[in-house]
Structures are given as structure tokens and as C-alpha cells.
């Protein structure tokens, strides 16, 4: 019995080890799977069609150029049929943009169509449910292209499926690469005729992609900045200075919404949208506005009773012959453009006080018809939320860490006898101890400046006494200050009621952070220096020690975020957000300080010799840019570039 038992045990053990070996071999094979290419299908919504873009990417250097290919996909025959007319060779995309970007609308052409050794692209229907893009390479072993290695790779071409039947909002497109061997076999060769299908990782579209829906195109990049108070230079004509553009696309049930037809032009105005934003990554939503598709331009929709059916909320309404909802570049929705993506503009709003690092945008299709006031129409379950967290608001700024961050102008600033310096700051930490003097803005030659009257301090400094009390001081040209402060015309300090409270700058930024901004300004007018907090005069000093008291004349750089006078210690750095830094060659009045605190429109545009902006020497908004906006060459001495540093000045 023991012999039999041992034999059975050995057989069982050997089978177990064989099983383990087979698992190891199979897993090793899977992990060893090594692809040279990646092919993807990108579905796009185009009103009554779904467009399928084909993309190929090289995963290694020096991959073989592509040859002939039958890029066959399969689809849900209940809701799709190949479009009668195909446009195979080009597509569009929206690039990441900011206020100074060129037009972000990009047209992408296939390099595999009638060039580089390829014949014109073609589309083929193999059988019901199988449709393909056909790439034909002309001469074996000659020419051809290898796909790009960056991003999604190279655009190969596209095909169109027309929506049929009566799809609901939950019906799936079921579009994927063909798994058929016949008919509709997926085939790919290199230019030498080698079958490379096994070297390609074929990636299917999202299986949850629905037949009908709405999809964001932009903003859709992680941490993309949606600045509600910015001028986007690519918006021109009647759209100029309108606000922030949103791009999206939609696919609909053709039994519910009609395509544009005829003369006069008719666009189905029942198709309308709700635009919302979230400050907490989609936990709660706030309405931005609503709009309906229409062929009518803004000039024909003016009566309040009419407007109520077409638009509501904070969406930009251009004047003249332009549109609230338009095609990509502002064109009318018509029989030529209705399948293109759409654009709507969030109205510019300098009073939009919220800011969030965890913002999202949402588009929903509205139920009901255009005969109902648009605010009374309910959102359907057809919606899309942009893919990544956005930075939303108008309160954009430069963050200084309080240890190594500061800025310094490239060119020197020459003082006159009058001055205004102003900035918005959001204090995040009180650096140092009693006696700390982190600078907000200062004129200085730096730690190694030549000494004047026993001090190498610059002409003036806007700073925080003890790290949290707004203060300002300006040096006197001949050291005629009061006893104990002979170097200065005077020193202004805020009262205890104006002591700044630090709020953390950790992301995501809190609501308290958005409420913590303080505007601090100071002026010098000959022998009088003044300090203002949020537009209120909090301290003023008049020096009557002589008839010609005035500020020390220097030619020094302007420093932001650090006190560079003498030995620079850790408590000299400012831990705060900062924006709207202004330096003037004139002493502004209190009302002027208040007027310019929100910002300076067209800072380099001087209307006349009496224009007060002649006295604006430096203006750094730090709202997505670090450039001198006071750039008039005649009156403002042109641009004074500023450099961001990350060191401790030691």
C-alpha cells in the first residue's frame, strides 16, 4: 500500500509541477509580447454621423514603413450604416491654448493618401457590419512612411458611419477592430510585403461609447487654465474680447433632430445645451448658461422675449452677424458646417471671484423645444464632463514659496521724485520672527550694492513688517530723515486691524484662499509718503525737515518676493501668491489707486499726452504671463523683462 500511495503521490505531484510550468510558460509568453506599433480608432461625433479616425504609432525607433492595409472595423448594424459620401483624408483637432496662442483649431491631413508612395485612400464595405479604410502602397520595397512615435502617432485617415434606426441615450456604438477572418479580415503589411499584424497592439474605442451623445474637445487637458477674465487673441472681429471658448461635438437621433435644410436655411432650434461648472471636481455643479443651435445671428435675436428662448446666463453674445453657438471658427451652423464641432464662449467676467484647482465643466443636452423659455427646459441624461481637472477662475497669480522664489527685472529702474507701487498678495505663511521684513516689491542694487550714507539699501521698499504687517519706506536723497531714521523720508506701517492672516496654498486651494487677497499700495510725492490697504489710506508721513525733501535717486533692478538689501536671510522671502504688480513714475491719488486695482485695460495704449498711463513704468499681471505689459516704447521705456529665480541669494 505504501508503494502504491507513493506512486500516486508522485503522479499527482508531477501533474501539479507540469501545471505550474505551463502557467509560467503562458505568463512568460504574455509578458514577453512585444509590439512594434499601436493602432487606435478614435470615434468623433458629427451630428447624424459618427466619424472614426484611424491612428498608428511606432512604439520603437526604426520601425518598418507601412505598406498595404485593410483597416477593418465592426459596428452595431442596428444603428449604423456606411455614409454614402466619405471624406477620408483630413480631420480637425483643438490644441492646448492660452491667451496669446494662435488659433487652436488644427487641420490634420493624412500622409498616407496619394503621397509618399501611397495611392489615394479608399473605403470598403466588406459585408453588413464591417467597414474599412484601405491604404494602398504602390511599389514593393520603396518609399512609404513609418508612423510617428509621439502622442497618438500618425493620422492615417477616417471613415464615416451614418446613424440609423432609433437609438436611445444608452445604446452603445459597439465599434471595435474586426475580429473576423472572412469577410472583413483586418490585414496590415509593411512596405516590403511582410505581414506585421502580430506586431501591432490594436486598441478598441471605449466600449461605453454611445451612439448619441455630446463630447468635450476643449478644455480637456490636465490643469488647463480657464481664465474668465482674459482676452484670447485668436478670437477676432465681433468675437474679440468675448471670453473663454469651449469646443464640443454632438451626435443625435436623426428621428429627433433634423439636419439643416433648404433655402431659406432652417436649423433645428430644439437642440440646446446647458453649460455648468464645478469647483469641487464634480461633487456639485453651478450653471454657466444655456444656448440653442440656430442659424439666426445675434442681430436678429434682440427682443428679450425672443432671446429668452435662445440664450441665458453668462455666455458671450456677439454683436452683428455672428452667433452664440457657432462652428469651430465662428461660422454659422448651416448645411456645410453642421457636422463640424461647435464653439461657445464663456463671457468675460472680471467680477468672477471663484478660483479652483479642481474645476470641471459639464455640457448637457436639454429636453423640450425652442418654443419654451430656455431656462425652463430640463437637462436630459445626455451629457459629458471634461476629462481632467481644470484651473478655473480669474484670480490667477504667481506663487512664491517663501524660501527660494523671487523675481528681478533685467533692466534697471531709475527713480523720480514721485512713485506709486502696488500689488495684490495672498499671504500663505509668516516667515521668520519679529523683525522679519520680507519684501513685496523693492528697488535695490542687491546684497552687494554700493553703500550710500552708510547703507546699501535701495531707494524704496513695499514690505511686510514682522512678516505680516503692510509697510513701506523710502530713502531721502541727503539723509534728512527724523532722528533714528535719518536714511528715510519716512516709514509707513499699517495698524493692527490690517495685519494679514496667512492661508495655506496647498492644492486644492480652499475657499478661504480665494477670499484672502489684499491690495497693498504706496506712494511717494516729494516729501509725503502714503500707504494704502485695499484702497484705504492707513498711514501717511510728511517730512518737513527741509524745503526740498525728495527720494533718493538710484538706478537699480526691481525685485519681487524678496528683500535683497544687505545679508539675505530666510525671513527675507515672501511666502504668498502675488499678481497685479504696478510701478508708476507718478503718485496716484486714492481714487486712481482704487480704479487701477482690478487691472489696467490696454496698459501700453497711450491715447494722448495727458493720458495718466504715460506714468506707468512696469506692469506685471502674473495672470498666466510674466511679461511687462507697460510696453510703450515712447512713454513707458518699452518692455522690462523679469526673470523668475529659485535660489536663496547666498
KADA-V395601 format. One record per residue. PHI is phi in whole degrees, -180 to 180 (999 if undefined). PSI is psi as a letter, one per 30 degrees, with the letter a starting at -180 (none if undefined). Layout:
# KADA-V395601
PHI,PSI + PHI,PSI
This chain:
# KADA-V395601
999,e + -63,e + -65,e + -62,e + -60,e + -66,e + -64,e + -63,e + -62,e + -65,e + -63,e + -62,e + -63,e + -66,e + -66,e + -63,e + -67,e + -64,e + -63,e + -61,e + -64,e + -65,e + -63,e + -63,e + -65,e + -65,e + -67,e + -64,e + -64,e + -65,e + -67,f + -84,f + -56,j + -125,j + -98,k + -98,f + -137,l + -134,k + -113,k + -128,l + -113,k + -112,j + -80,k + -126,k + -92,k + -144,i + 61,c + -99,g + -137,l + -116,k + -95,k + -113,j + -88,k + -107,k + -128,k + -131,k + -131,k + -83,k + -94,f + -136,l + -75,k + 62,h + -69,l + -69,k + -60,l + -76,k + -111,b + -70,k + -152,k + -112,j + -91,i + -96,k + -120,l + -118,l + -144,l + -77,j + -72,f + -72,f + -129,f + -137,l + -145,k + -56,k + -64,k + -65,e + -115,k + -117,k + -121,j + -95,f + -102,f + -144,l + -142,l + -126,l + -153,l + -114,j + -78,l + -64,k + -140,l + -133,a + -63,e + -100,g + -73,l + -70,l + -52,k + -77,f + -75,j + -116,k + -101,k + -115,k + -104,k + -76,k + -90,g + -109,g + -118,j + 55,h + -164,l + 58,g + 91,g + -113,k + -80,l + -57,k + -62,l + -140,l + -122,k + -136,k + -100,j + -82,e + -170,l + -60,j + 101,f + -133,k + -141,k + -141,l + -101,k + -108,k + -106,k + -118,j + -95,k + -82,e + -124,j + -56,k + 81,g + -124,k + 54,b + 85,l + -129,k + -89,k + -62,l + -65,l + -103,f + -97,l + 57,b + -83,f + 99,b + -104,k + -77,k + -90,e + 161,a + -148,l + -131,l + -125,k + -113,k + -87,k + -78,k + -127,a + 70,b + -140,i + -67,k + -97,l + -69,f + -105,f + -69,k + -91,k + -74,e + 54,h + -92,k + -159,l + -64,k + -64,k + -110,g + -80,k + -93,f + -171,k + -81,l + 84,h + -77,k + -78,k + -133,k + -141,k + -125,l + -88,l + -70,f + -91,g + 89,g + -80,k + -73,j + -113,g + -57,e + -72,f + -95,g + -112,k + -92,j + -88,j + -107,k + -78,l + -63,l + -54,k + -63,f + -91,g + -66,k + -94,l + -65,e + -108,k + 170,a + -133,k + -137,k + -71,k + -108,e + -161,k + -78,k + -146,g + -103,k + -59,k + 61,g + -65,k + -89,k + -108,j + -94,j + -72,f + -116,h + -117,l + -97,j + -93,j + -65,f + -78,f + -85,j + -124,l + 62,b + -69,f + -91,f + -59,k + 60,g + -76,e + 143,b + -104,k + -84,k + -115,k + -116,k + -153,l + -140,l + -145,l + -128,k + -130,l + -76,j + -64,f + -80,f + -101,e + -132,k + -91,k + -72,l + -57,k + -141,l + 64,l + -127,j + -67,l + -62,k + -126,k + -116,k + -67,j + -83,g + -75,f + -84,j + -139,l + -137,l + -111,k + -113,k + -132,l + -134,l + -127,k + -101,f + -131,h + 61,h + 92,g + -69,e + -134,l + -128,k + -123,k + -79,k + -97,e + 172,l + -139,l + -158,l + -115,k + -69,k + -162,l + -84,f + -76,k + -89,l + -62,e + -69,f + -99,f + -122,i + -123,e + -66,k + -53,e + -67,f + -83,e + -57,e + -58,f + -90,f + -115,f + -158,k + -152,l + 83,a + -95,h + -109,k + -70,k + -114,j + -67,l + -91,l + 77,b + -94,h + -129,a + -133,k + -66,e + -108,k + -132,l + -73,a + -48,e + -110,g + 94,g + -78,l + -64,k + -76,j + -148,a + -67,f + -95,f + -115,f + -67,f + -88,f + -78,l + -60,l + -112,l + -134,k + -133,l + -116,k + -72,k + -62,k + -59,k + -148,j + -74,f + -102,g + -75,j + -90,f + -84,l + -146,k + -146,k + -89,f + -124,h + -88,l + -137,l + -117,l + -138,k + -120,k + -125,k + -79,k + -88,k + -79,l + 89,a + -127,l + -73,f + -80,f + -100,k + -50,k + -63,f + -71,f + -93,f + -85,k + -88,k + -72,k + -84,a + -88,g + -95,j + -154,l + -144,k + -116,k + -58,l + -72,f + -133,l + -64,k + -114,l + -104,j + -115,k + 143,a + -125,f + -89,i + -91,k + -159,l + -102,k + -96,k + -110,k + -87,f + 82,g + -130,e + -138,f + -90,k + -162,l + -131,l + -145,k + -71,l + -73,e + -100,l + -77,l + -112,k + -98,k + -72,k + -110,a + -83,f + -125,l + -160,k + -134,k + -128,k + -148,l + -164,l + -96,k + -133,l + -128,j + -68,k + -111,f + -161,k + -94,j + -84,k + 78,a + -128,a + -57,k + 100,f + -67,k + -140,i + -66,k + -87,k + -87,e + -139,k + -146,k + -102,k + -162,l + -84,f + 93,a + -58,f + -106,g + -67,l + -69,k + -75,k + -125,k + 51,h + 81,g + -139,k + -98,g + -68,k + -73,a + -71,e + -159,l + -156,k + -96,k + -151,a + -117,j + -67,k + 57,g + 87,f + -151,g + -112,j + -56,k + -154,l + -152,k + -145,l + -136,k + -80,k + -96,k + -64,e + -120,g + 65,h + -105,h + -86,a + -70,l + -56,k + 92,f + -132,h + -58,f + -66,f + -116,k + -59,e + 178,l + -128,k + -105,k + -135,k + -74,l + -83,l + -62,f + -66,f + -103,g + -62,k + -81,k + -104,k + -76,k + -129,k + -60,k + -101,g + -65,k + -86,k + -73,k + -63,k + -82,l + -64,e + -63,e + -61,e + -66,f + -99,g + -101,g + -76,k + -130,k + -98,k + -123,k + -141,l + -145,l + -131,l + -126,k + -131,j + 59,c + -100,g + -120,k + -118,k + -137,k + -126,k + -125,k + -124,k + 51,h + 83,f + -102,k + -72,j + -112,f + -162,k + -149,k + -127,k + -114,k + -103,j + -108,g + -71,f + -158,l + -77,f + -121,h + -60,k + -160,l + -76,k + -60,k + -91,k + -138,l + -128,j + -131,l + -66,l + -98,k + -111,k + -128,k + 92,g + -151,k + -92,j + -93,g + -82,k + 73,b + -72,k + -92,j + -106,l + -60,e + -81,g + -88,f + -94,k + -95,k + -100,j + -166,l + -83,k + -143,k + -161,l + 61,h + -79,k + -127,k + -128,k + -114,l + -94,g + -142,l + -90,j + -68,l + -78,l + -60,e + -65,e + -70,e + -60,e + -64,e + -65,e + -93,f + -60,e + -68,f + 142,l + -120,j + -66,k + 45,i + -63,f + -99,g + -97,j + -105,j + -75,e + -157,l + -63,f + -87,f + -62,k + -64,f + -69,f + -60,f + -86,f + -83,j + -94,e + -135,k + -148,j + -114,j + -74,e + 57,g + -96,i + 83,g + -151,k + -124,i + -127,l + -79,j + -83,f + -89,i + -113,g + -64,k + -70,f + -82,e + -101,f + -116,g + 61,g + 69,a + -85,k + -110,j + -64,l + -128,k + -114,k + -90,k + -114,l + -132,i + -151,l + -102,g + 62,g + -85,none
